[in-house]
Amino acid sequence: MLQKGKRTCKKAFSRTTIMVLAFVLIFALVAVPQVSAAEKVVHELVIMGTTDIHSYIMPYDYLKDAEAPKIGLSKTATLVDQKRVQHANTLLFDAGDAIQGSMLAYLEAVVEPLKEGEVHSTINAMNIMEYDGAVIGNHEFDFGLDFLQRAHEDAQFPIVSANIYKVGTDETYFTPYVILDREVDGKAIKVGVIGFVPPQVTTWSKLHLEGKVEAREIVETAEKFIPMMREDGADLIIAVGHTGIDISENASENVGYQLSQVEGIDAMILGHQHRLFPSETYADMEGIDVEKGLINGVPTIMPGSWGNHLGLIKLELVHRDGVWEVIDSQSIVEGVEEVEAKPSIVEFVKERHTATIEYVNGAVGRTVANLNTFFGRVMDNKVTKLVNDAQLWYANNFFKGTEYEDANLISSTAPFKMGRQGPTYFTNVEAGGIAIKDVADIYIYDNTLHVVKVNGEELLQWIETAADNFEQIDPSKTEDQVLLDYAFAGYNFDVFTDIEYQIDVTQPSGSRVVNLSYEGEPVTAEMEFVVVTNNYRATGGGDHLKGAEIILSSTDENRNIIIDYIREMGEADPQEENNWSILPIETAGRLIFRSSLLGKDYIESEGLTNVSYIGEEEGWGLYTYNFPPVVATEEVIEPEVIQEEVVEVEVTIPEVVQEVVEESATLSETARVHVVQSGDNLWNIARKHYGSGTYYYQILEVNQEIINQAALIYPGQQLMLP
């Protein structure tokens, strides 16, 4: 039967039919992949990530001594549990800066150091959360290598870092990468995980790392190890970098963008900048897709800080001929505000949490003034003055009887809390009792006091670097211009004592500092200064200093020095020195900046005139910066009130001006009059009469009724001097 049938078929088909059938068969073989139905299955793998936890385990702000529902690793843990229920295949990694930062971390490292058998609270929480791996951040080194290793020894997950090497060798100090054996829907997959830290860490933590380890560039390290990971069998490679996103060509600290261009990386978890990716912040950058969360095609997340977000990379994978391939992805970050803290983590950390609250409420003294940083990036500030006063007090005592006793001693610090974590992230200590938490709110970092010796040129460049705090302003623009560069970290905006200077925001970076003087004389390149600062800045952090001579490397923390200073003085009563300002210019439009909404009330209570509140935007307060009148010129601005000829100092003043002067004179029996000369500006007038140009605002305040709205003063005008 079968053979018969075959013969019948042979006779039934014509030669043409056979050719057509052959063509159809060949086409079908080409068009259809040679895989089974099972091999066509798309598998989902969800990579979860955290970063910059900084030992914020509980949803609590120890500096404010208040609940903080938007943060806390214990809340992130709840999200992780939910995602593991929703998705069959998950991995969880952390991108560094886990064990330092909060006052709880400080308690465990310094106040009540871990005892034998005790587990670091953050590591304990991460063990409970069953992390698959983590990397080392720069702040992991803040308490030294011994503490780092002591904290990490109890981790039940691998911790990797590829670009830290033993000094003078080609041997990595830590395990550079791991290959994890996992399963996706029952199929074996090898996941390679590699870690990176900013190479600047050996500068920032020089006190702990010098002579022990050295750091190499992140991208060149990745180019070395990624091929090795493939050779070791990695099907999927995840780069977990304690590094952010900076698209500039010379980027070294934040190189997530450049890292994405290294061949062989399938996904990235980034950190360090305390920002979110994907987000609209990066929408206009070439090569970045914020809708899908891609950087140069690589799925990426950067999940904020303090446990405020969980990042998720949802990969779609196929397994063909024994090879795993990523065919699609979606990256998101999800906030923790709406979930509760995980009970098991809350329970184990309860004792340390309570001890931390008790510690931060320890009494220090009193403050006469309200201390805040609302406007610390645009004007002199009581917070930075208090820090500098304490640093100078310490240095003066230390240098008594030494060669530096009569040196040109000045101090420098920055307004550390300037909105990096959002519109409520500002120092705000009200007048009254001061506790340790308040000093920690003023000085948030675990820095130690250092003193450097610099010449006038180095000092100038230091201030120039700090002046990158500002955007470059075009005075002719009529539309609003943003005054502050929000990408510039507030902790890099150093301000100084005992010198006077102005910042010309119309000039490009590196050319903004003018009128730099010391004790009334211009600062020259060869002059020498002894500057009190911290270990981060003295060793090159922020690129303000290059190889400065360090003459004191104290192990005393700046924060504790402030505590000792207040206790010694009995109370804190810092007064702004007003020795620096933005150079007055005339602008066609407004200069705006954002800060805390609380700044509105502070303007009213302090009677500030150089900043004004204009509204609210997404929880931020919006403000304008108001310049004082600019340089007087011979040009007649108001013909009806200015005399055509000004020959002598005594000029005929219009009646309306005379009345104002007479009325203002009643404010002070010692008030004087200054007659404006060609070339005068309020800065120079204040400097002439009060020894400091920054008192211009007092002259402006007394004369605000006679200074015209065009912000100009003119020759012959009589100004009251309070």
Residue pairs with C-beta under 8 A, 6 or more apart in sequence:
13 21
33 40
35 320
39 318
39 319
39 320
40 318
41 185
41 318
41 319
42 316
42 317
42 318
42 327
43 89
43 184
43 185
43 187
43 316
43 317
43 318
43 319
44 87
44 88
44 89
44 314
44 315
44 316
44 317
45 89
45 90
45 91
45 184
45 189
45 236
45 314
45 315
45 317
46 83
46 87
46 89
46 90
46 91
46 312
46 313
46 314
46 315
47 90
47 91
47 93
47 238
47 267
47 269
47 301
47 312
47 313
47 315
48 80
48 83
48 90
48 91
48 92
48 93
48 310
48 311
48 312
49 92
49 93
49 94
49 95
49 240
49 269
49 301
49 303
49 310
49 311
49 312
49 313
50 73
50 76
50 92
50 93
50 94
50 95
50 303
50 307
50 310
50 311
51 94
51 95
51 96
51 97
51 137
51 242
51 269
51 270
51 271
51 272
51 302
51 303
51 304
51 305
51 311
52 95
52 96
52 97
52 101
52 137
52 271
52 272
52 274
52 304
52 305
52 306
53 73
53 94
53 97
53 98
53 101
53 122
53 305
53 306
53 307
54 97
54 98
54 100
54 101
54 102
54 105
54 139
54 305
54 306
55 98
55 99
55 100
55 101
55 102
55 104
55 105
55 108
55 121
55 122
56 71
56 72
56 73
56 101
56 102
56 104
56 306
56 307
57 72
57 73
57 74
57 102
57 104
57 121
57 122
57 125
57 307
57 345
57 349
57 353
58 72
58 74
58 104
58 341
58 346
58 349
58 353
59 67
59 68
59 69
59 70
59 71
59 72
59 74
59 75
59 336
59 341
60 66
60 67
60 68
60 72
60 353
60 357
61 67
61 68
61 71
62 102
62 103
62 104
62 356
62 357
62 360
62 437
62 440
63 103
63 360
63 437
63 438
63 440
63 441
63 444
64 437
64 441
65 357
65 360
65 361
65 437
69 75
69 337
70 308
70 335
70 336
70 337
71 306
71 307
71 308
71 336
72 306
72 307
72 336
72 341
73 122
73 125
73 126
73 129
73 307
73 345
74 125
74 307
74 341
74 342
74 345
74 346
74 349
75 307
75 336
75 337
75 339
75 340
75 341
75 342
76 129
76 307
76 309
76 310
76 336
77 125
77 128
77 129
77 341
77 342
77 345
78 336
78 339
78 340
78 341
78 342
79 310
79 334
79 336
79 339
80 92
80 129
80 310
81 342
82 339
83 90
83 310
83 312
84 90
87 314
88 185
89 183
89 184
89 185
91 132
91 180
91 182
91 191
91 238
92 129
92 130
92 131
92 132
93 131
93 132
93 133
93 134
93 135
93 193
93 238
93 240
93 269
94 126
94 131
94 133
94 134
94 135
94 240
95 134
95 135
95 137
95 240
95 241
95 242
95 269
95 270
95 271
95 272
95 302
96 134
96 135
96 136
96 137
96 138
96 139
96 140
96 195
96 197
96 240
96 242
96 271
96 272
97 137
97 138
97 139
97 140
97 242
97 271
97 272
97 305
98 122
98 123
98 126
98 134
98 137
98 140
99 105
99 109
99 120
99 122
99 123
99 139
99 140
99 148
99 151
100 109
100 139
100 140
100 142
100 143
100 446
101 139
101 306
102 306
102 356
103 356
103 359
103 360
103 437
103 440
104 121
104 349
104 352
104 353
104 356
105 122
106 446
107 352
107 355
107 356
107 359
108 114
108 120
108 121
108 352
109 143
109 147
110 143
110 446
111 359
112 355
114 120
114 150
114 151
119 127
119 154
120 150
120 151
120 154
121 348
121 349
121 352
122 151
123 151
123 152
123 154
123 155
124 154
124 348
124 349
125 345
125 348
125 349
126 134
126 155
126 157
127 154
127 155
127 156
127 157
128 342
128 344
128 345
128 348
129 342
129 345
130 156
130 157
131 157
132 157
132 180
132 193
133 157
133 158
133 159
133 160
133 178
133 180
133 193
133 240
134 155
134 157
134 158
134 159
134 160
134 195
134 240
135 159
135 160
135 161
135 195
135 196
135 197
135 240
135 241
135 242
136 148
136 159
136 160
136 161
136 164
136 174
136 195
136 197
136 242
137 197
137 242
137 271
137 272
138 197
138 198
138 200
138 201
138 204
138 205
138 242
138 272
140 148
140 197
141 148
141 201
141 204
141 205
141 208
141 209
142 205
142 208
142 446
143 208
143 446
144 208
145 208
145 209
145 212
145 213
152 159
158 175
158 178
158 180
158 193
159 174
159 175
159 195
160 174
160 175
160 176
160 177
160 178
160 193
160 194
160 195
160 240
161 172
161 173
161 174
161 175
161 176
161 195
161 196
161 197
162 172
162 174
162 176
162 177
162 194
162 195
162 196
162 221
162 222
162 225
163 172
163 196
163 197
163 199
163 215
163 216
163 217
163 218
163 221
164 172
164 173
164 174
164 197
164 201
164 213
164 214
164 215
165 171
165 172
165 173
165 213
165 214
165 215
165 216
166 172
166 173
166 212
166 213
166 214
167 211
167 212
167 213
167 214
168 214
173 213
174 195
176 194
176 195
176 221
176 225
177 192
177 193
177 194
177 195
177 225
177 228
177 229
178 192
178 193
179 190
179 191
179 192
179 193
179 229
179 232
179 233
179 234
180 190
180 191
180 192
180 193
181 188
181 190
182 188
182 189
182 190
182 191
183 189
184 317
184 324
187 319
189 235
189 236
189 324
190 233
190 234
190 235
190 236
191 234
191 235
191 236
191 237
191 238
192 229
192 230
192 232
192 234
192 236
192 237
192 238
193 237
193 238
193 240
194 222
194 225
194 226
194 229
194 237
194 238
194 239
194 240
195 240
195 241
195 242
196 218
196 221
196 222
196 239
196 240
196 241
196 242
196 243
196 259
197 215
197 241
197 242
197 243
198 215
198 218
198 242
198 243
198 252
198 253
198 254
198 272
199 215
199 216
199 217
199 218
199 252
199 253
200 215
200 252
200 253
200 540
200 541
201 209
201 215
202 209
202 210
202 213
202 214
202 215
203 539
203 540
203 541
204 535
204 536
204 539
204 540
204 541
206 535
206 539
206 540
207 448
207 535
207 539
207 553
207 555
217 252
218 241
218 243
218 252
218 255
218 258
218 259
219 255
219 258
219 259
219 262
222 239
222 259
222 262
222 265
223 262
226 237
226 262
226 263
226 264
226 265
227 264
229 237
229 264
230 237
230 264
235 323
235 324
236 266
236 267
236 315
236 317
236 324
236 326
237 264
237 265
237 266
237 267
238 265
238 266
238 267
238 268
238 269
239 259
239 262
239 265
239 267
239 268
239 269
240 268
240 269
241 255
241 256
241 259
241 268
241 269
241 270
241 271
241 272
242 271
242 272
243 253
243 254
243 255
243 256
243 259
243 270
243 271
243 272
244 253
244 254
244 256
244 270
244 271
244 272
244 273
244 275
244 302
245 254
245 256
245 257
245 270
245 273
245 275
245 277
245 282
245 285
245 295
245 302
246 253
246 254
246 255
246 256
246 257
247 257
247 285
247 286
247 287
251 257
251 258
253 272
254 272
254 273
256 268
256 270
256 277
256 295
256 300
256 302
257 285
257 287
257 288
257 295
257 296
259 265
259 268
260 268
260 287
260 295
260 296
260 297
260 298
260 300
261 296
265 298
266 298
266 299
266 315
266 326
267 298
267 299
267 300
267 313
267 315
267 326
267 329
268 295
268 298
268 299
268 300
268 301
269 300
269 301
269 302
269 303
269 311
269 313
270 277
270 300
270 301
270 302
271 302
271 303
271 305
273 302
274 304
274 305
274 420
274 421
275 281
275 302
275 304
276 302
276 303
276 304
276 309
276 333
277 290
277 293
277 295
277 300
277 301
277 302
277 331
277 333
278 289
278 290
278 291
278 292
278 293
278 300
278 301
278 331
278 332
278 333
279 290
279 333
280 290
282 288
282 290
283 290
287 295
287 296
288 294
288 295
288 296
292 299
292 329
292 330
292 331
293 299
293 300
293 301
293 313
293 329
293 330
293 331
293 332
294 300
294 329
294 331
299 313
299 315
299 326
299 329
299 330
299 331
300 313
300 331
301 311
301 312
301 313
301 331
301 332
301 333
302 311
302 333
303 309
303 310
303 311
303 333
304 333
305 421
306 421
307 336
308 335
308 336
309 333
309 334
309 335
309 336
310 333
310 334
310 336
311 331
311 332
311 333
311 334
312 331
312 332
312 333
312 334
313 329
313 330
313 331
314 329
314 330
314 331
314 332
315 326
315 328
315 329
316 326
316 327
316 328
316 329
317 324
317 325
317 326
317 327
318 324
318 325
318 327
319 325
359 436
360 435
360 436
360 437
360 440
361 435
361 436
361 437
362 435
362 436
363 433
363 434
363 435
364 434
364 435
364 436
364 438
364 439
364 563
364 566
364 567
365 433
365 434
365 566
365 567
365 569
365 570
365 571
365 572
366 432
366 433
366 434
366 570
366 571
366 572
367 429
367 431
367 432
367 434
367 438
367 566
367 571
367 572
367 573
368 431
368 571
368 572
368 573
369 382
369 431
369 572
369 573
369 574
370 382
370 428
370 429
370 430
370 431
370 602
370 605
371 382
371 383
371 386
371 427
371 428
371 429
371 438
371 442
371 572
371 574
372 382
372 383
372 426
372 427
372 428
372 429
372 596
372 598
372 599
372 602
373 381
373 383
373 384
373 415
373 416
373 417
373 418
373 426
373 427
373 428
373 490
374 426
374 428
374 595
374 596
374 598
374 599
374 602
375 381
375 595
375 599
375 602
375 608
375 611
375 623
376 383
376 384
376 415
376 418
376 490
376 493
377 415
377 418
377 469
377 484
377 490
377 493
377 593
377 595
378 483
378 484
378 582
378 593
378 610
378 611
378 625
379 576
379 581
379 610
379 611
380 495
380 576
380 577
380 578
380 579
380 580
380 581
380 694
381 415
381 495
381 576
382 574
382 575
382 576
383 415
383 427
383 442
383 574
384 413
384 414
384 415
384 495
385 497
385 574
385 575
385 576
385 577
386 442
386 562
386 572
386 574
387 411
387 413
387 442
387 443
387 558
387 562
388 411
388 412
388 413
388 495
388 496
388 497
388 532
389 411
389 497
389 565
389 574
390 558
390 561
390 562
390 564
390 565
390 566
391 411
391 413
391 449
391 532
391 533
391 558
391 561
392 409
392 410
392 411
392 497
392 532
393 561
393 565
393 568
394 449
394 532
394 554
394 556
394 561
394 564
394 565
395 409
395 411
395 449
395 451
395 530
395 532
395 552
396 409
398 552
398 554
399 405
399 407
399 409
399 530
404 530
404 551
407 528
407 529
407 530
408 498
408 518
408 527
408 528
408 529
408 530
409 498
409 529
409 530
409 531
409 532
410 496
410 497
410 498
410 499
410 529
410 530
410 531
410 532
411 496
411 497
411 498
411 531
411 532
411 533
412 462
412 494
412 495
412 496
412 497
412 531
412 532
412 533
412 537
413 494
413 495
413 533
413 534
413 558
414 466
414 490
414 491
414 492
414 493
414 494
414 495
415 427
415 490
415 493
415 495
416 427
416 442
416 443
416 444
416 445
416 490
416 491
417 425
417 426
417 427
417 441
417 444
417 490
418 425
418 426
418 490
418 491
418 493
419 425
419 426
419 490
419 594
419 595
419 596
419 620
420 489
420 490
422 619
423 594
423 596
423 597
423 618
423 619
423 620
423 621
424 596
424 619
426 595
426 596
426 598
427 441
427 442
428 441
428 596
428 598
429 438
429 441
429 442
434 566
434 572
436 563
439 559
439 562
439 563
439 566
440 559
442 562
443 558
443 559
443 562
445 491
445 534
445 536
445 558
445 559
446 557
446 559
447 534
447 535
447 536
447 557
447 558
447 559
448 534
448 535
448 553
448 554
448 555
448 556
448 557
448 558
449 532
449 533
449 534
449 535
449 552
449 554
449 556
449 557
449 558
449 561
450 532
450 533
450 534
450 535
450 537
450 538
450 539
450 550
450 552
450 553
450 554
451 530
451 531
451 532
451 533
451 538
451 550
451 551
451 552
451 554
452 530
452 531
452 533
452 538
452 545
452 548
452 549
452 550
452 551
453 528
453 529
453 530
453 531
453 548
453 549
453 551
454 462
454 528
454 529
454 531
454 545
454 548
454 549
455 525
455 526
455 527
455 528
455 529
456 523
456 524
456 525
456 526
456 527
456 528
456 529
457 525
458 545
458 548
459 499
459 516
459 523
459 529
459 531
460 513
460 516
460 523
461 544
462 494
462 531
462 544
462 545
463 494
463 496
463 501
463 513
463 516
464 509
464 510
464 511
464 512
464 513
465 492
465 542
465 543
465 544
466 492
466 493
466 494
466 495
466 544
467 503
467 509
467 512
467 513
468 485
468 488
468 492
468 509
469 484
469 485
469 488
469 490
469 492
469 493
470 483
470 484
470 485
470 503
470 505
470 512
470 582
471 481
471 482
471 483
471 484
471 485
471 505
472 505
472 506
472 507
472 508
472 509
473 481
473 483
473 505
473 506
473 585
473 587
473 591
474 481
474 506
475 506
475 585
475 586
475 587
475 588
476 588
477 587
477 588
477 589
478 588
478 589
479 589
480 589
480 590
480 591
480 592
481 587
481 589
481 590
481 591
481 592
482 591
482 592
482 593
483 505
483 591
483 592
483 593
483 625
484 593
484 594
486 594
489 542
491 542
492 542
492 544
494 533
494 537
494 544
495 580
496 531
496 579
496 580
497 577
497 579
498 518
498 519
498 577
498 579
499 516
499 517
499 518
499 523
499 579
500 515
500 516
500 517
500 518
500 579
500 580
500 687
500 692
500 693
500 694
501 513
501 514
501 515
501 516
501 517
501 579
501 580
502 513
502 514
502 515
502 580
502 581
502 582
502 583
502 683
502 693
503 512
503 513
503 514
503 580
503 581
503 582
503 583
504 511
504 512
504 513
504 514
504 583
504 585
505 512
505 582
505 583
505 585
506 585
514 583
515 583
515 683
515 693
516 522
516 523
517 523
518 527
518 529
520 691
530 551
534 558
535 553
536 542
537 544
537 545
538 545
538 548
538 550
538 553
539 550
540 546
540 547
540 548
566 572
577 692
577 694
578 692
578 694
578 695
579 692
579 694
580 694
581 683
581 693
581 694
581 696
582 625
582 627
583 683
584 627
584 628
584 629
584 630
584 681
584 682
584 683
584 696
584 711
585 627
585 630
586 627
586 630
586 710
586 711
586 712
587 627
590 614
590 624
591 624
591 625
592 614
592 622
592 623
592 624
592 625
593 622
593 623
593 625
594 617
594 620
594 621
594 622
594 623
595 620
595 621
595 623
596 620
596 621
597 616
597 619
597 620
597 621
598 621
599 611
599 613
599 621
599 623
600 613
600 621
602 608
603 611
603 612
603 613
607 701
609 626
609 697
609 700
609 701
609 704
610 625
610 626
610 627
610 628
610 697
611 623
611 624
611 625
611 626
612 623
612 624
612 626
613 621
613 622
613 623
614 622
614 623
614 624
615 621
615 622
616 622
627 711
628 681
628 682
628 683
628 696
628 697
628 700
628 711
629 681
629 682
629 700
629 707
629 711
629 712
629 713
630 681
630 711
630 712
630 713
631 679
631 680
631 681
632 676
632 677
632 678
632 679
632 680
632 681
632 712
632 713
632 714
632 715
632 717
633 678
633 712
633 714
633 715
634 678
634 715
635 714
636 642
636 644
636 714
637 708
637 710
637 712
637 714
638 708
638 714
640 654
641 654
641 656
641 657
642 714
642 716
642 717
643 651
643 652
643 716
646 715
646 716
649 675
650 675
651 675
651 716
651 718
653 661
653 716
653 718
657 706
657 717
657 718
660 703
660 705
660 706
661 673
661 706
661 718
661 720
664 671
664 702
664 703
664 720
665 671
665 720
667 702
667 720
667 722
668 722
671 702
671 720
671 721
671 722
672 689
672 720
672 721
673 718
673 719
673 720
673 721
674 685
674 688
674 689
674 699
674 718
674 719
674 721
675 716
675 717
675 718
675 719
676 685
676 713
676 714
676 715
676 716
676 717
676 718
676 719
677 715
678 715
680 713
680 715
681 696
681 713
682 696
682 699
682 700
682 713
683 693
683 694
683 696
684 693
685 696
685 699
685 719
686 692
686 693
686 694
686 695
686 696
686 698
686 699
687 693
689 721
698 722
699 719
699 720
699 721
699 722
700 707
701 722
702 719
702 720
702 721
702 722
703 719
703 720
706 717
706 719
707 713
713 719
